[in-house]
Amino acid sequence: MKKLLPFLIAFIFSISVNAQTSSAYLHTIACSQPSAVPTTTQSTCTNTANAFDLGLTFTPATPVPNYTITWSPIPNGVFSATQTAASGGIASGLYSATITATGGCSTTTSFSINPQPAQVVFNFVPNSMNFVVTCAQPTVTINLNPATYNYTWTNGVSTPQNGSIGSFNSLNLGNWTVTASNPSGCTSTQTFIVTQNITAPTSTVTPLSQNITCAGGPATFTGVTTNSLTNITHSYLSPYSTGAAFSGGTISIYNTSGPGTYTYCLTNNINGCSTCKTITVTSTNGFPTYSITSPQQFTIGCGTTSLTTINISNVTTMPVPGGPVSYTVLPPTFFGSYSLGASATYSANNPGQYTVVVHDITNNCETKIPISVIQNTLAPTLSISVLTKTLSCDIPTVTVQAITSNSNVNYFWSYPGPSNSNGSSVIINTIPSGTVIGNYSLTVTSTSNSCTSSTVTTFYQNIFAPTASITSGLGFLTCNTPSINLTSSSISNVPATFFPTLPVIGSAWYGPVPQTSLSNSTTYIAYTPGTYTLIAKDLNNGCTAMATKTVGNNVFYPQVSSPAPFNINCPAPTASIFPIVTGTTTGFTYSWTVPPTATISSFTSSMTVVNLAGTYTIYVTNPVNGCTSSTLVTVAVCAGIEQNSLSNSNINIFPNPTNGTFNVDIMGMDGSTIIEVYSGLGVLVKKQALTVENSVIDLKNEANGIYLIYVKEGEKTIKVSKIVKN
């Protein structure tokens, strides 16, 4: 038995049969063979446009036939079944195209469109393109975000720098260029400038020295700026304290009654540069000396530092050391008389210039030292840096980084869960269900003034898996349909609140051996029975789901075998021939091929009458599945039937037609005569020994139709006849 398998050819064949001559003719119909050599233009870092061209040609080249293109999947920008090229905005993935020309010739090709390379976008922290080196900031530090890129800093003069942090001072000023590159190989540049402002203000102070007495007034100094600067600060630093007395304006007046050497400075508040001079207070009287300190550095802040403490210590009396003293601290703008006491510690809750007074009870000399208490309630700057606030299957984890321009700060994160964090960053992961992960609260506290800044960020998650589904036309393979097109009909389950705009794709297909896997395709060709698996991926969030489809097998060939050789009847030169067909035969079709010059009663019946010896081929087709089997039927010349003891003319079969029974009358019959009855499909339905007493054949239980009667003596056939049952 032969099985006919489908194969590709460059010609289409047809067979015509002449009913009168029983001749068969073979015709060929030319078919233009398509050929495709695709070319692609991939998007780059600098050009987002992409394109493809199938490079379609035909053999022969002319005339160009009509054709259709079947895509899997259909690329963006393809709008007709004959379009061979497109450009711009084509989604990344693997594309397959089958070109079928008139006449049935076809070819299949494929090409890939690469994803658009990620563009390089980065920013400066602090957010500026102009940076200034000053006396207050002699080194400028610039951070680049994101830190994961590769960075190179150049200005053509100074030593280049690498990394996400750049450092600049008075030795590497100028115009700088930062070149950033990402893992995709894309680059981007930005330029910035680093300049310098270290010009100090000019000033005078008078007098440079002054003598005081216990009975007289305080020493008075006047500081004056000699240029047009207005945003300036005058400061006087006494030998009694690390804290200074401050004042603004173009002129400052400073009163003190403590002997010693003082430092007067004029500071430009824009760049922090200062000009300093030394002034001296002298005295021959016994002014007490002492130290003034503050744990809060004479600064009022926030929270627990909203009060500053002024401590007086290390008092020395003269000329007799260790004499009794009394104390007071006069608040800002105080005027009038005051009382002294024994406490050397005072609290200040308002900014301004305070006067610390120590009175020597023995000689009534008082040392009065001005000291400024400043207020610093500036909260630290605070922002967060995070890749996204909505986590997904593509991005199941993010790191949230706190950003502040202040040093000496503490961090405190509060978020759902059993614990909190005190670091500058926190890692957030998806949770099993829901759309809201939680609110993440961050508080940054300055250790210098206890002032705080806070922010609360809500993080969401989009982890909705798609509904994976596979659809197909047929659920099984046949000889007519040796392959089935499986299509992903998967749908997204992402809620509208996340604004889903992208499709669900066939991320991966898997089939039984020898099927090969396929990625990023909406369709998959199944040509092997078994179970197929689709991994559907929602491009809106990267979540996946799985679906399976079982493809059945209906590739079952008719069971056909060759019978024993048939003999040409003598003297009539014909033989009725048929194959042996077993199993299911309902609806089968038949087609015979014959030796040259032979005639045949029917090319499409299972049983036919032929006139020549030779080898005949019959093709048996099951039209339900298109499967065809073939076998050979041999016809030989029957030698010597007339030499049998029974003459063909002595055998009479009647009635014909019959309604179910017929008689076989044989003159001179002996005990070795056998009759065999075959259906029109070549199936043996009755075999019976004939005797004088029993010559009736019963076909009442058989279907109506034509039956073939074989009369045999031993192994020799002595007569073949047809009978019709109505």
Secondary structure as GFF3:
##gff-version 3
##sequence-region A 1 726
A	DSSP	beta_strand	2	3	.	.	.	ID=ss1
A	DSSP	beta_strand	11	18	.	.	.	ID=ss2
A	DSSP	beta_strand	23	30	.	.	.	ID=ss3
A	DSSP	beta_strand	33	36	.	.	.	ID=ss4
A	DSSP	beta_strand	39	41	.	.	.	ID=ss5
A	DSSP	beta_strand	51	53	.	.	.	ID=ss6
A	DSSP	beta_strand	56	59	.	.	.	ID=ss7
A	DSSP	beta_strand	67	72	.	.	.	ID=ss8
A	DSSP	beta_strand	85	87	.	.	.	ID=ss9
A	DSSP	beta_strand	93	101	.	.	.	ID=ss10
A	DSSP	beta_strand	106	113	.	.	.	ID=ss11
A	DSSP	beta_strand	123	125	.	.	.	ID=ss12
A	DSSP	beta_strand	130	134	.	.	.	ID=ss13
A	DSSP	beta_strand	140	145	.	.	.	ID=ss14
A	DSSP	beta_strand	150	154	.	.	.	ID=ss15
A	DSSP	beta_strand	161	162	.	.	.	ID=ss16
A	DSSP	beta_strand	165	168	.	.	.	ID=ss17
A	DSSP	beta_strand	174	181	.	.	.	ID=ss18
A	DSSP	beta_strand	187	197	.	.	.	ID=ss19
A	DSSP	beta_strand	203	206	.	.	.	ID=ss20
A	DSSP	beta_strand	209	211	.	.	.	ID=ss21
A	DSSP	beta_strand	219	225	.	.	.	ID=ss22
A	DSSP	beta_strand	232	237	.	.	.	ID=ss23
A	DSSP	beta_strand	244	247	.	.	.	ID=ss24
A	DSSP	beta_strand	251	256	.	.	.	ID=ss25
A	DSSP	beta_strand	260	268	.	.	.	ID=ss26
A	DSSP	beta_strand	274	282	.	.	.	ID=ss27
A	DSSP	beta_strand	289	293	.	.	.	ID=ss28
A	DSSP	beta_strand	299	300	.	.	.	ID=ss29
A	DSSP	three_ten_helix	303	305	.	.	.	ID=ss30
A	DSSP	beta_strand	308	316	.	.	.	ID=ss31
A	DSSP	beta_strand	325	330	.	.	.	ID=ss32
A	DSSP	beta_strand	345	348	.	.	.	ID=ss33
A	DSSP	beta_strand	352	360	.	.	.	ID=ss34
A	DSSP	beta_strand	366	375	.	.	.	ID=ss35
A	DSSP	beta_strand	383	385	.	.	.	ID=ss36
A	DSSP	beta_strand	390	392	.	.	.	ID=ss37
A	DSSP	beta_strand	397	403	.	.	.	ID=ss38
A	DSSP	beta_strand	409	414	.	.	.	ID=ss39
A	DSSP	beta_strand	425	429	.	.	.	ID=ss40
A	DSSP	beta_strand	436	446	.	.	.	ID=ss41
A	DSSP	beta_strand	452	462	.	.	.	ID=ss42
A	DSSP	beta_strand	470	471	.	.	.	ID=ss43
A	DSSP	beta_strand	476	477	.	.	.	ID=ss44
A	DSSP	beta_strand	484	488	.	.	.	ID=ss45
A	DSSP	three_ten_helix	496	498	.	.	.	ID=ss46
A	DSSP	beta_strand	504	510	.	.	.	ID=ss47
A	DSSP	beta_strand	518	519	.	.	.	ID=ss48
A	DSSP	beta_strand	523	526	.	.	.	ID=ss49
A	DSSP	beta_strand	530	538	.	.	.	ID=ss50
A	DSSP	beta_strand	544	553	.	.	.	ID=ss51
A	DSSP	beta_strand	559	561	.	.	.	ID=ss52
A	DSSP	beta_strand	566	568	.	.	.	ID=ss53
A	DSSP	beta_strand	575	577	.	.	.	ID=ss54
A	DSSP	beta_strand	580	582	.	.	.	ID=ss55
A	DSSP	beta_strand	589	593	.	.	.	ID=ss56
A	DSSP	beta_strand	608	610	.	.	.	ID=ss57
A	DSSP	beta_strand	614	622	.	.	.	ID=ss58
A	DSSP	beta_strand	627	637	.	.	.	ID=ss59
A	DSSP	three_ten_helix	641	643	.	.	.	ID=ss60
A	DSSP	three_ten_helix	648	650	.	.	.	ID=ss61
A	DSSP	beta_strand	651	654	.	.	.	ID=ss62
A	DSSP	beta_strand	661	666	.	.	.	ID=ss63
A	DSSP	beta_strand	673	678	.	.	.	ID=ss64
A	DSSP	beta_strand	684	689	.	.	.	ID=ss65
A	DSSP	beta_strand	696	698	.	.	.	ID=ss66
A	DSSP	beta_strand	705	713	.	.	.	ID=ss67
A	DSSP	beta_strand	716	725	.	.	.	ID=ss68
###
